[in-house]
Amino acid sequence: MRNVMMKAQELAEAILESETYRKMKQQENDVKRDPDAAKALGDMIEKRNRVETVLSSANMNPEELAEASREMEEAENRMNENEMIRTLKDYRKDFQTMMDNVNRILRLVITGETEDENGGGSGCSGNCSGCSGCR
């Protein structure tokens, strides 16, 4: 068990040292320091919170929800127009892809399959004996 925990620690450290992770974290910091990007992000969060508040209200007003949703969509559009935020989204996507690949490798080594039960994969283990054919 100790060996597994040590290897997990090594994997975590390798992820933290990866260029993909470092670029994402640097861009997150840059977005926080940039007044325009920080404002666009803050506005979006504020508008989303308002929509959530309206939705959770016992006496939800459909007109108020429509207005809050419209404002949130406008804030999201402004946020998506910001180059720094678009870059951050790209870096986060790259990081998520890396993490998905790490999980896929772990799953392959442990189970012989590359997709989980809900992933819709073929379940191919690479061993063709007893196989009903590739999809």
C-alpha positions in Angstrom: 0.0 0.0 0.0 2.8 2.4 0.9 4.4 1.9 -2.6 1.0 2.8 -4.3 0.8 6.0 -2.2 4.3 6.9 -3.1 3.7 6.4 -6.8 0.5 8.4 -6.5 2.5 11.2 -4.9 5.1 11.0 -7.8 2.3 11.2 -10.4 0.8 14.2 -8.7 4.2 15.9 -8.6 4.7 15.1 -12.3 1.4 16.6 -13.1 2.2 19.8 -11.2 5.6 20.0 -13.0 4.0 19.5 -16.5 4.1 22.3 -19.0 0.3 21.9 -19.5 -0.4 22.5 -15.8 2.1 25.3 -15.4 0.7 27.2 -18.5 -2.8 26.9 -17.1 -1.9 28.1 -13.7 0.1 31.0 -15.1 -2.8 32.0 -17.3 -5.2 31.8 -14.3 -2.9 34.2 -12.5 -2.7 36.5 -15.5 -6.5 36.6 -15.8 -6.8 37.6 -12.1 -4.3 40.4 -12.5 -5.8 41.8 -15.7 -8.5 44.3 -14.9 -10.6 43.7 -18.0 -10.4 39.9 -17.8 -11.1 39.9 -14.0 -14.1 42.2 -14.5 -15.5 40.1 -17.3 -15.1 37.0 -15.2 -16.5 38.7 -12.1 -19.6 40.0 -14.0 -20.3 36.5 -15.3 -20.1 34.9 -11.9 -22.4 37.7 -10.5 -25.0 37.2 -13.2 -24.9 33.4 -12.8 -25.4 33.8 -9.1 -28.4 36.0 -9.8 -30.0 33.3 -12.1 -29.4 30.7 -9.4 -31.0 32.9 -6.8 -34.1 33.5 -9.0 -34.3 29.8 -9.7 -34.2 28.8 -6.0 -36.8 31.3 -5.1 -40.1 29.8 -3.8 -42.1 32.3 -5.9 -40.0 32.3 -9.0 -41.0 35.1 -11.4 -40.6 34.0 -15.0 -40.0 37.5 -16.2 -37.3 38.0 -13.6 -35.7 34.7 -14.6 -35.8 35.7 -18.3 -34.1 39.0 -17.5 -31.5 37.4 -15.3 -30.8 34.8 -18.0 -30.5 37.5 -20.7 -28.0 39.4 -18.5 -26.0 36.3 -17.8 -25.8 35.5 -21.5 -24.6 39.0 -22.3 -22.0 38.7 -19.5 -20.9 35.3 -20.9 -20.5 36.8 -24.4 -18.4 39.7 -23.0 -16.3 37.2 -21.1 -15.8 35.0 -24.2 -14.7 38.0 -26.2 -11.7 38.5 -23.8 -8.6 37.0 -25.4 -7.0 36.1 -22.0 -10.1 34.2 -20.9 -10.3 32.3 -24.2 -6.6 31.4 -23.8 -7.4 30.2 -20.3 -10.2 28.1 -21.5 -7.9 26.5 -24.1 -5.3 25.7 -21.4 -7.9 24.3 -19.1 -9.1 22.1 -22.0 -5.6 20.9 -22.6 -5.2 20.1 -18.9 -8.5 18.2 -18.8 -7.3 16.2 -21.9 -4.1 15.3 -20.1 -6.0 14.2 -17.0 -8.4 12.1 -19.1 -5.4 10.4 -20.7 -3.8 9.7 -17.4 -7.1 8.1 -16.2 -7.4 6.2 -19.4 -3.9 4.7 -19.0 -4.7 3.8 -15.4 -7.9 2.1 -16.5 -6.2 0.2 -19.3 -3.5 -1.1 -17.0 -5.9 -2.1 -14.2 -8.9 -3.4 -16.2 -7.6 -4.0 -19.7 -10.2 -1.6 -21.0 -9.9 2.0 -22.1 -13.4 3.2 -21.4 -15.5 3.0 -18.3 -18.9 1.3 -18.3 -20.6 4.6 -19.1 -18.0 5.7 -21.6 -19.4 3.8 -24.5 -16.1 2.4 -25.5 -15.8 -0.9 -27.3 -14.3 -2.6 -24.2 -11.5 -4.0 -26.3 -8.7 -5.4 -24.1 -6.4 -6.1 -27.1 -7.0 -9.8 -26.6 -9.0 -11.1 -29.5 -9.8 -14.5 -28.0 -13.5 -14.7 -27.4 -14.0 -11.4 -29.2 -17.3 -10.7 -31.0 -15.5 -8.3 -33.3 -14.5 -4.7 -33.3 -17.2 -2.1 -33.7 
